[in-house]
Amino acid sequence: MSYLTSQAVMRTRRPNPRARKSLAIPASLGYVVLACTILTIPACRKERTSTFEVRDGVRYVHNLRPASEKPAAGLTFVRKIGELEAKDPDYQFARPMSVAEDGRGNLFVLDEKDGCIKKYGPDRKFLLKFGRKGQGPGEMAYPMIVVVGASGQVIVSTMSSEFHVFDNDGVYIDRFRLPPYRGISPAVMGSDRIVAYAFQANGENKRDNHILAIFDFQGRVQHEFGEPYLLDTARKTWNANFLSLVVDGDENIFVAFSTLNRIEKYSPTGKLILSIDRALPFEIAHGYGKSSMDIGGRVVSVDMPDFTPVNRGIGVDGRGRIWVLSVRKAVSRSQAPKDYNLTDYLAFEIYSPEGVLLSRIPFPQEVGKFDNMTMRGDHIFFVDPFDQACVYEYAAIDQND
């Protein structure tokens, strides 16, 4: 019955004196009932922690706060792999830059300074070393990121957007190249495709200059998708939309933007499915400052981005939950405090597959510094290229485990 219909029925009914008499309540008891009602309603009312809407098939979720103060999961320290001055050369790194784990639990550690990859078994015993510095087949110049495909092949990307492909035992297979600046933050889809940050810094500063692209192993574009957040020039827009990404077992693509309040999920063909944001305790700034750079022996002044960091990494666990390493306090890259402590500024946010912020958990205290975070299933790795020259490994534990 609608509100208007119910009001009309109430107006046409004749009052029943007997019924009214039977409903009479003593004044003292009425005060007790009223007091109980006032006390009960706030206790029963559950405050809303998120809102959402669906537009054109995309679910947009705005999180006001975590749904629970109780952690949805936790992190357990497993081990520290390698160190700068290790006695065993198999566990000594010069500058580890990136790690990747395959479906069998083998771990591949890319050492940028030595230009090689070291492979460790599921128990983290050293198995083999492959790759070297150079320009020939199987040789790499400025390697940056290692990823592993569905069939176990190992792909290494370089600063010049060149990709080297090895089999799981380090045997060189092939290489391909992407256009400059279009192979940043790559992830493998299946066994023969790469998805990566692909905004064209020298292209037009428009929304159809997409931020992501899927490439085959010949470097050809298969799909371009994702709208950029625009600043006043293409170069500034390129800087503002840097991101980290991960691909799940169904080849869905998850993205966390480094300096934007955006977390997104795309289908394997690049269709936006889910867009998440959350209430931040600080304002985001995209400013620029002057810095000096040595170019060909001549020191020149250049404009350097000084953006507010928002996210430092993303992963998807075995239950389909989205893990985002988020920034808790605003900090300027150019004016970081001397007593900067990662545990004060970072925390993991865990989202449901539908985009609801379930809870936050603290950043692990064992990690003093790191350059990047990688998550494979329920394993999380932090790479420290400089201070400790090591890899920290953690296990994600469900609260019911």
Stockholm file with secondary structure:
# STOCKHOLM 1.0

chainA/1-401         MSYLTSQAVMRTRRPNPRARKSLAIPASLGYVVLACTILTIPACRKERTSTFEVRDGVRYVHNLRPASEKPAAGLTFVRKIGELEAKDPDYQFARPMSVAEDGRGNLFVLDEKDGCIKKYGPDRKFLLKFGRKGQGPGEMAYPMIVVVGASGQVIVSTMSSEFHVFDNDGVYIDRFRLPPYRGISPAVMGSDRIVAYAFQANGENKRDNHILAIFDFQGRVQHEFGEPYLLDTARKTWNANFLSLVVDGDENIFVAFSTLNRIEKYSPTGKLILSIDRALPFEIAHGYGKSSMDIGGRVVSVDMPDFTPVNRGIGVDGRGRIWVLSVRKAVSRSQAPKDYNLTDYLAFEIYSPEGVLLSRIPFPQEVGKFDNMTMRGDHIFFVDPFDQACVYEYAAIDQND
#=GR chainA/1-401 SS CCHHHHHHHHHHSCCCHHHHHHTCCCHHHHHHHHHHHHHHHHHHCCCCCEEEEEETTEEEEEESSCSCSSCSEEEEEEEEECBTTCSSGGGBCSCEEEEEECTTSCEEEEETTTTEEEEECTTCCEEEEECEESSSTTEESSEEEEEECTTSCEEEEETTSEEEEECTTSCEEEEEECCTTCCEEEEEETTTEEEEECCCTTSCSSTTSCSEEEEETTSCEEEEECCCCCCSSHHHHHHHTCEEEEECTTCCEEEEESSSSCEEEECTTSCEEEEEEECCSSCCCEEEEEEEEEETTEEEEEEEEEECCCEEEEEECTTSCEEEEEESSCCCSSSCCTTCCHHHHEEEEEECTTSCEEEEEECCTTCSCCSEEEEETTEEEEEESSSSCEEEEEEEEETTC
#=GC SS_cons         CCHHHHHHHHHHSCCCHHHHHHTCCCHHHHHHHHHHHHHHHHHHCCCCCEEEEEETTEEEEEESSCSCSSCSEEEEEEEEECBTTCSSGGGBCSCEEEEEECTTSCEEEEETTTTEEEEECTTCCEEEEECEESSSTTEESSEEEEEECTTSCEEEEETTSEEEEECTTSCEEEEEECCTTCCEEEEEETTTEEEEECCCTTSCSSTTSCSEEEEETTSCEEEEECCCCCCSSHHHHHHHTCEEEEECTTCCEEEEESSSSCEEEECTTSCEEEEEEECCSSCCCEEEEEEEEEETTEEEEEEEEEECCCEEEEEECTTSCEEEEEESSCCCSSSCCTTCCHHHHEEEEEECTTSCEEEEEECCTTCSCCSEEEEETTEEEEEESSSSCEEEEEEEEETTC
//
